[in-house]
Amino acid sequence: MGQALYRKHRSRKLSEIVGQEHITKTLGQALKQGRISHAYLLTGPRGVGKTSIARILAHEINSLPYSDDAAHIDIIEIDAASNRRIDEIRELREKVYVAPAEAKYKVYIIDEVHMLTREAFNALLKTLEEPPEHAIFILATTDAHKLPETIISRTQRFSFKPVDKDKVVKHLAEIAKQEKIDISEDALELLAEHGEGSFRDSISMLDQVSGQGGKVGLEDVRRQLGLPPAEAIEQLLDKLDAGAKPADMMRTLNQLYDQGYQPAAIAKQLGQTLRTRLSDGTLGVDHGLALDLLRRLIDVPASPEPASLLEIILLSSLPAPQTVTAKPSKKSEPPSTEAEVKEEEVKPEAPPSQSATPENNIELDDDVWPKVLAALKNKHNTLYGVARMAQPELDGNTLRLSFAFAFHRKRLDEAANRQKLVDIVETMTGQKIRIECVVDKSVVPEPRSEVKAKDLAELSTISNIFGGGELLES
């Protein structure tokens, strides 16, 4: 059976560790000067060299050659996830006072030390407080915040950092050259980016894609990792920029689903592309809307219904300009006789409402809803994302908002949100109005004249997905 690449190319010396020079230089100098601590704490993300440095340090303290396959009787590795109880730590306390068999020091490497129980921590603390001269502890963890301060204070702590992308790419290229793996540079960059600063993860993915044989390109890596094509991600964001129809957005998402791409992967790639656009200034959508979208995409992978949540996020982010369908009133009817015309011409104008300012004196007519949405967007961007999904209808002093989905109606019907909308309308028009929110499955959040039969069918499918349930807000 072949050996995994990350084990085959594991560092054997402190000088071979890549990306943690601030740690390897300090430890190297301490070893040269003979300044050895009784306890070390190595903290940081996964796959950045904590275990490798712990093993190298344990061997170099004892002036022993290090080989990944070699085991030494005086270097004891303990997995705290499997030996987390107080009984195992008590056994350690009993054996730690036994002198080393061959080496100068007996070294205990405790990996994932944060998994120990409280009682086990208390037992370990006693040993760390008064260790025998021949005993050295090297603790490693990815979750240092879970360790008691009493443990941390009795160790020399070294904080590891994610490895820079350029260093990961260079290291992967060296491994690929040694293993005779023909892979493009952009494919290596994608592996490094997907590894998120972890050498082990990046090398494992290189091992995985090398199995296909032949030249490994960028799209080969995307398929192996289950990442949607960059063109499809750009297409989704372009639809947001251009204000595409909901049915068009759903069609693109369904195509990605049919090709086997998972909602979590789509959301992650959308977030990365959105961050890139924000940083290089090529963002097409509103800045505040983009930040809200970026924040909500983070919740998709952890959701119990990632596909539904992703669809809700994208559909609610689509710009959908609305028009108010106002019922005709007697005031809008043309005068029927010449006498009525004369009477209307000489009729003095009513004084402006006291609550309306000159710049905000807007009649409650067909143009009011887009202006209300614009004001809402400036003041309450999240609420704006919900309000623009409504189909408005003006009936006297009642503004009826019809939603296709119950979770939109529920959100806007909250007392605080409804009052915000009322305040904006009354400030702009100077008229007292009443907001009424209803659910109407036939509502399409765009002008009905632009909706084709096929689009309506697909929107009906979306409604069936959500059913009558409500979205549990995080």
C-alpha positions as CSV (number, residue, x, y, z in Angstrom):
1,M,0.0,0.0,0.0
2,G,1.3,3.4,-1.0
3,Q,2.2,6.0,1.6
4,A,0.1,9.3,1.6
5,L,2.0,12.2,0.3
6,Y,1.6,14.3,3.4
7,R,3.3,11.6,5.4
8,K,5.9,10.9,2.8
9,H,7.0,14.6,2.6
10,R,6.7,15.4,6.3
11,S,9.5,17.5,7.6
12,R,12.3,15.8,9.6
13,K,14.1,18.9,10.9
14,L,13.1,22.2,12.3
15,S,14.9,23.9,9.3
16,E,12.5,22.0,6.9
17,I,9.3,23.4,8.4
18,V,7.8,26.0,6.0
19,G,5.8,29.0,7.1
20,Q,6.5,29.0,10.8
21,E,10.0,30.6,10.9
22,H,9.1,32.6,14.0
23,I,8.8,29.4,15.9
24,T,11.5,27.2,14.4
25,K,14.2,29.9,14.8
26,T,13.2,30.5,18.5
27,L,13.3,26.7,19.3
28,G,16.5,26.2,17.3
29,Q,18.3,28.9,19.3
30,A,17.0,27.6,22.6
31,L,18.2,24.1,21.8
32,K,21.7,25.4,20.9
33,Q,21.9,27.3,24.2
34,G,20.6,24.3,26.2
35,R,17.6,26.2,27.4
36,I,14.9,23.6,27.6
37,S,11.5,24.1,29.2
38,H,9.6,21.5,31.0
39,A,6.3,22.2,29.1
40,Y,5.5,23.6,25.6
41,L,2.1,24.5,24.2
42,L,1.7,24.5,20.4
43,T,-1.5,26.2,19.2
44,G,-2.9,27.0,15.8
45,P,-5.1,25.8,12.9
46,R,-4.9,22.2,11.6
47,G,-2.3,21.0,9.2
48,V,0.3,23.8,9.8
49,G,3.1,21.7,11.5
50,K,2.2,21.4,15.2
51,T,2.6,17.6,15.4
52,S,5.7,17.6,13.2
53,I,7.4,20.2,15.3
54,A,6.4,18.4,18.5
55,R,8.0,15.1,17.2
56,I,11.1,16.9,15.9
57,L,11.5,18.8,19.2
58,A,11.1,15.6,21.2
59,H,13.9,13.9,19.2
60,E,16.3,16.9,19.1
61,I,16.0,17.5,22.8
62,N,17.3,13.9,23.2
63,S,19.8,14.2,20.3
64,L,18.0,11.4,18.5
65,P,17.6,11.0,14.7
66,Y,14.0,11.5,13.6
67,S,12.2,9.2,11.2
68,D,8.5,9.2,10.7
69,D,8.4,5.4,10.9
70,A,10.6,5.1,14.0
71,A,9.2,5.0,17.5
72,H,11.2,5.5,20.7
73,I,10.4,4.1,24.1
74,D,11.0,7.4,25.9
75,I,8.9,9.5,23.5
76,I,5.2,8.9,24.3
77,E,2.4,10.2,22.1
78,I,-1.1,10.5,23.6
79,D,-4.2,11.3,21.7
80,A,-6.3,13.3,24.2
81,A,-9.5,12.7,22.2
82,S,-9.2,9.0,22.9
83,N,-7.6,9.3,26.4
84,R,-9.4,12.2,27.9
85,R,-10.6,10.7,31.2
86,I,-9.0,11.2,34.6
87,D,-7.9,7.6,34.8
88,E,-5.6,7.9,31.8
89,I,-4.0,11.1,33.2
90,R,-3.6,9.4,36.7
91,E,-1.8,6.6,34.9
92,L,0.4,9.1,33.2
93,R,1.2,10.8,36.6
94,E,2.3,7.4,38.0
95,K,4.6,6.6,35.1
96,V,6.1,10.0,34.6
97,Y,8.3,9.6,37.7
98,V,9.9,6.5,36.2
99,A,13.3,7.5,34.8
100,P,13.7,7.3,31.0
101,A,15.0,3.9,29.7
102,E,17.5,5.1,27.1
103,A,17.2,8.9,26.4
104,K,18.1,11.8,28.6
105,Y,14.5,13.0,28.8
106,K,11.1,11.3,28.8
107,V,8.9,13.4,26.5
108,Y,5.1,13.3,26.5
109,I,3.4,14.6,23.4
110,I,-0.3,15.2,24.1
111,D,-2.2,16.0,20.9
112,E,-5.6,17.8,21.0
113,V,-5.1,18.5,24.6
114,H,-8.3,20.6,24.8
115,M,-10.3,17.4,24.7
116,L,-9.4,16.4,28.2
117,T,-12.1,16.5,30.9
118,R,-12.0,19.0,33.7
119,E,-10.9,16.3,36.2
120,A,-8.2,15.2,33.8
121,F,-7.0,18.8,33.5
122,N,-6.8,19.1,37.2
123,A,-4.7,15.9,37.4
124,L,-2.4,17.1,34.6
125,L,-2.0,20.5,36.4
126,K,-0.5,18.8,39.4
127,T,2.1,17.2,37.2
128,L,2.9,20.4,35.3
129,E,3.3,22.3,38.6
130,E,6.0,19.9,40.0
131,P,7.4,17.8,37.1
132,P,10.4,15.5,37.6
133,E,13.7,16.8,36.1
134,H,13.6,14.1,33.4
135,A,10.1,14.8,32.1
136,I,9.0,17.2,29.3
137,F,5.5,17.8,28.1
138,I,4.6,19.1,24.6
139,L,0.9,20.0,24.4
140,A,-0.7,20.6,21.0
141,T,-4.2,21.9,20.2
142,T,-6.3,23.7,17.6
143,D,-8.6,25.2,20.3
144,A,-6.4,27.0,22.8
145,H,-9.4,29.0,24.1
146,K,-10.7,25.7,25.6
147,L,-7.7,25.3,27.8
148,P,-7.7,26.4,31.5
149,E,-5.5,29.5,32.1
150,T,-3.8,27.5,34.8
151,I,-2.5,25.1,32.2
152,I,-1.5,27.8,29.7
153,S,0.4,29.8,32.3
154,R,2.7,26.8,33.1
155,T,3.9,26.3,29.5
156,Q,5.9,28.1,26.9
157,R,3.2,28.9,24.3
158,F,4.0,29.0,20.5
159,S,1.2,30.3,18.2
160,F,1.2,28.8,14.7
161,K,-0.3,30.7,11.8
162,P,-1.9,29.7,8.5
163,V,0.8,29.3,5.9
164,D,1.0,32.0,3.2
165,K,-0.6,30.9,-0.1
166,D,2.6,31.6,-2.1
167,K,4.6,29.4,0.2
168,V,2.1,26.6,-0.1
169,V,2.1,26.8,-3.9
170,K,5.9,26.7,-3.9
171,H,6.0,23.7,-1.6
172,L,3.3,21.9,-3.6
173,A,5.3,22.5,-6.8
174,E,8.4,20.9,-5.2
175,I,6.4,17.9,-4.2
176,A,4.8,17.6,-7.6
177,K,8.2,17.7,-9.2
178,Q,9.6,15.0,-7.0
179,E,6.5,12.8,-7.5
180,K,6.5,13.5,-11.3
181,I,3.0,15.0,-11.2
182,D,2.2,17.1,-14.2
183,I,0.0,19.9,-12.9
184,S,-0.5,23.5,-14.0
185,E,0.4,26.5,-11.8
186,D,-3.2,27.8,-11.6
187,A,-4.3,24.3,-10.4
188,L,-1.7,24.5,-7.7
189,E,-2.9,27.9,-6.7
190,L,-6.5,26.6,-6.4
191,L,-5.3,23.7,-4.2
192,A,-3.4,26.2,-2.0
193,E,-6.4,28.5,-1.8
194,H,-8.8,25.6,-1.0
195,G,-6.4,24.3,1.7
196,E,-6.9,27.6,3.6
197,G,-3.3,27.8,4.9
198,S,-3.1,24.1,5.8
199,F,-0.1,22.2,4.3
200,R,-1.6,18.8,5.2
201,D,-5.0,19.6,3.5
202,S,-3.3,21.0,0.4
203,I,-0.9,18.1,0.0
204,S,-3.8,15.6,0.6
205,M,-5.7,17.2,-2.2
206,L,-2.7,17.1,-4.5
207,D,-2.4,13.4,-3.8
208,Q,-6.1,13.0,-4.7
209,V,-6.0,14.8,-8.0
210,S,-2.7,13.1,-9.1
211,G,-4.6,9.8,-9.3
212,Q,-6.3,10.7,-12.5
213,G,-3.1,10.6,-14.5
214,G,-1.9,12.9,-17.3
215,K,-1.8,16.6,-17.2
216,V,-3.8,18.1,-14.3
217,G,-5.4,21.4,-15.1
218,L,-7.5,23.9,-13.2
219,E,-10.9,22.4,-14.2
220,D,-9.7,18.9,-13.2
221,V,-9.0,20.3,-9.7
222,R,-12.4,22.0,-9.6
223,R,-14.2,18.8,-10.5
224,Q,-12.2,16.7,-8.0
225,L,-12.9,19.2,-5.2
226,G,-16.6,19.6,-6.2
227,L,-16.2,23.3,-6.9
228,P,-18.6,24.9,-9.4
229,P,-17.0,26.5,-12.5
230,A,-15.9,30.1,-12.2
231,E,-18.0,31.0,-15.2
232,A,-21.2,29.8,-13.4
233,I,-20.4,31.8,-10.3
234,E,-19.8,34.9,-12.3
235,Q,-23.1,34.3,-14.1
236,L,-25.0,34.2,-10.8
237,L,-23.4,37.4,-9.6
238,D,-24.1,39.0,-13.0
239,K,-27.8,38.1,-12.6
240,L,-27.8,39.9,-9.3
241,D,-26.1,42.9,-10.9
242,A,-28.5,43.1,-13.8
243,G,-31.7,42.3,-11.8
244,A,-32.6,39.1,-13.6
245,K,-35.9,37.3,-13.2
246,P,-36.2,34.9,-10.2
247,A,-37.0,32.1,-12.7
248,D,-33.6,32.8,-14.5
249,M,-31.8,32.7,-11.2
250,M,-33.4,29.4,-10.3
251,R,-32.7,27.9,-13.7
252,T,-28.9,28.6,-13.2
253,L,-29.0,27.2,-9.7
254,N,-30.8,24.0,-10.8
255,Q,-28.2,23.5,-13.6
256,L,-25.5,23.6,-11.0
257,Y,-27.4,21.1,-8.8
258,D,-27.9,18.8,-11.7
259,Q,-24.2,18.7,-12.3
260,G,-23.6,17.6,-8.8
261,Y,-22.4,20.8,-7.2
262,Q,-23.5,21.2,-3.5
263,P,-25.1,24.4,-2.2
264,A,-22.4,24.8,0.4
265,A,-19.7,24.8,-2.3
266,I,-21.7,27.2,-4.4
267,A,-22.2,29.6,-1.4
268,K,-18.5,29.4,-0.6
269,Q,-17.4,30.2,-4.1
270,L,-20.0,33.0,-4.3
271,G,-18.6,34.5,-1.1
272,Q,-15.0,34.3,-2.3
273,T,-15.8,35.9,-5.7
274,L,-17.9,38.6,-4.0
275,R,-15.0,39.4,-1.6
276,T,-12.6,39.6,-4.7
277,R,-15.0,42.0,-6.4
278,L,-15.2,44.1,-3.2
279,S,-11.5,44.3,-2.9
280,D,-10.7,45.1,-6.5
281,G,-13.6,47.6,-7.0
282,T,-15.5,45.7,-9.7
283,L,-18.6,45.2,-7.6
284,G,-21.8,45.8,-9.6
285,V,-24.4,45.6,-6.8
286,D,-25.0,48.1,-4.0
287,H,-22.1,48.0,-1.5
288,G,-24.5,47.6,1.5
289,L,-26.4,44.9,-0.3
290,A,-23.2,43.0,-1.1
291,L,-22.1,43.0,2.5
292,D,-25.5,41.7,3.6
293,L,-25.3,39.0,0.9
294,L,-21.8,38.1,2.0
295,R,-22.8,37.8,5.6
296,R,-25.8,35.6,4.8
297,L,-23.8,33.2,2.5
298,I,-21.7,32.3,5.5
299,D,-24.7,30.6,7.1
300,V,-25.4,28.3,4.2
301,P,-23.0,25.4,4.9
302,A,-24.2,25.0,8.5
303,S,-27.9,25.2,7.6
304,P,-30.0,22.0,7.8
305,E,-31.5,23.0,4.5
306,P,-28.6,24.6,2.6
307,A,-30.3,24.5,-0.8
308,S,-33.4,26.2,0.4
309,L,-31.5,28.9,2.3
310,L,-29.2,29.6,-0.7
311,E,-32.2,30.0,-2.9
312,I,-33.9,32.4,-0.4
313,I,-30.8,34.5,-0.1
314,L,-30.3,34.9,-3.9
315,L,-33.9,35.5,-4.7
316,S,-34.3,38.1,-2.0
317,S,-31.2,39.8,-3.2
318,L,-32.6,40.3,-6.7
319,P,-33.4,44.0,-7.5
320,A,-37.2,44.1,-8.3
321,P,-38.5,47.6,-9.0
322,Q,-42.2,47.8,-8.1
323,T,-45.2,49.9,-9.2
324,V,-48.2,50.6,-7.2
325,T,-51.6,49.6,-8.6
326,A,-53.8,52.4,-7.3
327,K,-57.6,52.2,-7.4
328,P,-59.1,55.2,-9.3
329,S,-60.8,57.8,-7.1
330,K,-63.3,60.5,-7.9
331,K,-60.6,63.1,-7.7
332,S,-58.8,61.5,-10.7
333,E,-61.9,61.5,-12.9
334,P,-62.0,64.2,-15.6
335,P,-64.8,66.8,-15.2
336,S,-67.8,66.0,-17.4
337,T,-69.1,69.5,-18.0
338,E,-67.8,72.9,-18.9
339,A,-69.3,74.3,-15.7
340,E,-67.4,71.8,-13.7
341,V,-64.2,72.7,-15.5
342,K,-64.6,76.4,-14.6
343,E,-65.5,75.5,-11.1
344,E,-62.3,73.4,-10.7
345,E,-60.2,76.1,-12.3
346,V,-61.1,78.7,-9.7
347,K,-61.1,76.3,-6.8
348,P,-58.3,77.3,-4.5
349,E,-55.6,74.8,-3.8
350,A,-55.6,73.1,-0.5
351,P,-52.8,74.1,1.9
352,P,-50.0,71.7,2.1
353,S,-49.9,69.2,5.0
354,Q,-48.1,70.4,8.1
355,S,-46.2,67.1,8.3
356,A,-44.8,67.3,4.8
357,T,-41.7,69.3,3.9
358,P,-41.4,71.0,0.5
359,E,-38.8,68.5,-0.7
360,N,-40.8,65.5,0.5
361,N,-44.3,66.6,-0.6
362,I,-45.1,63.6,-2.9
363,E,-48.6,62.5,-3.8
364,L,-49.6,59.0,-2.8
365,D,-49.9,57.8,-6.4
366,D,-48.3,55.2,-8.8
367,D,-44.8,56.6,-8.3
368,V,-44.7,56.4,-4.5
369,W,-43.6,52.8,-4.0
370,P,-40.3,53.0,-5.9
371,K,-39.5,56.1,-4.0
372,V,-40.4,54.5,-0.7
373,L,-38.1,51.5,-1.6
374,A,-35.3,53.9,-2.4
375,A,-35.6,55.6,1.0
376,L,-35.9,52.3,2.8
377,K,-32.8,51.1,1.1
378,N,-30.8,54.0,2.4
379,K,-32.0,53.7,6.0
380,H,-32.8,50.0,6.5
381,N,-31.1,47.9,3.9
382,T,-32.1,44.5,5.3
383,L,-35.7,45.5,5.6
384,Y,-35.5,46.8,2.0
385,G,-34.5,43.3,0.8
386,V,-37.8,42.0,2.2
387,A,-40.1,44.9,1.2
388,R,-39.1,44.8,-2.5
389,M,-40.5,41.2,-2.7
390,A,-44.0,42.6,-2.2
391,Q,-46.7,43.4,-4.7
392,P,-48.2,46.7,-3.5
393,E,-51.8,47.9,-4.0
394,L,-53.1,51.2,-2.8
395,D,-56.7,51.3,-1.5
396,G,-57.6,54.7,0.0
397,N,-55.3,55.1,2.9
398,T,-54.4,51.4,3.1
399,L,-51.3,50.1,1.4
400,R,-51.7,46.4,0.9
401,L,-48.5,44.4,0.5
402,S,-48.9,40.9,-1.0
403,F,-46.1,38.4,-0.6
404,A,-45.6,35.0,-2.3
405,F,-43.9,33.6,0.8
406,A,-45.1,33.6,4.4
407,F,-41.6,34.3,5.8
408,H,-41.5,37.6,3.9
409,R,-44.9,38.6,5.2
410,K,-44.0,37.6,8.7
411,R,-40.8,39.6,8.6
412,L,-42.4,42.8,7.4
413,D,-45.4,42.4,9.6
414,E,-43.3,42.7,12.7
415,A,-44.4,45.8,14.6
416,A,-41.0,47.5,14.5
417,N,-40.5,46.8,10.8
418,R,-44.1,47.9,9.8
419,Q,-43.7,51.1,11.8
420,K,-40.4,51.9,9.9
421,L,-42.2,51.6,6.6
422,V,-45.2,53.7,7.8
423,D,-42.8,56.4,9.0
424,I,-41.1,56.6,5.7
425,V,-44.3,56.8,3.7
426,E,-45.8,59.4,6.0
427,T,-42.6,61.5,5.9
428,M,-42.5,61.5,2.1
429,T,-46.2,62.1,1.5
430,G,-47.5,63.8,4.6
431,Q,-50.4,61.4,4.6
432,K,-51.5,59.0,7.3
433,I,-51.5,55.4,5.9
434,R,-52.1,51.9,7.2
435,I,-50.0,48.9,6.2
436,E,-51.6,45.5,5.6
437,C,-49.4,42.4,4.8
438,V,-51.0,39.3,3.2
439,V,-49.8,36.1,1.6
440,D,-50.8,35.5,-2.0
441,K,-49.3,32.5,-3.8
442,S,-50.0,34.0,-7.2
443,V,-47.8,37.0,-6.5
444,V,-44.7,37.2,-8.7
445,P,-42.1,39.7,-7.4
446,E,-41.8,41.6,-10.7
447,P,-44.1,43.2,-13.2
448,R,-46.6,40.6,-14.3
449,S,-46.5,41.6,-17.9
450,E,-42.9,40.3,-18.1
451,V,-43.6,36.9,-16.7
452,K,-43.9,34.1,-19.2
453,A,-45.8,30.9,-18.6
454,K,-42.7,28.9,-18.2
455,D,-41.3,31.3,-15.6
456,L,-44.6,31.1,-13.6
457,A,-44.3,27.3,-13.6
458,E,-40.8,27.4,-12.2
459,L,-41.8,29.9,-9.6
460,S,-44.6,27.6,-8.6
461,T,-42.0,24.9,-8.1
462,I,-40.1,27.2,-5.8
463,S,-43.2,27.8,-3.8
464,N,-43.8,24.1,-3.5
465,I,-40.3,23.7,-2.2
466,F,-40.9,26.1,0.6
467,G,-44.5,25.1,1.2
468,G,-46.3,26.7,4.0
469,G,-43.4,26.5,6.4
470,E,-41.6,29.4,7.9
471,L,-37.9,30.3,7.8
472,L,-36.2,29.9,11.2
473,E,-34.1,33.0,11.4
474,S,-30.6,32.7,12.7
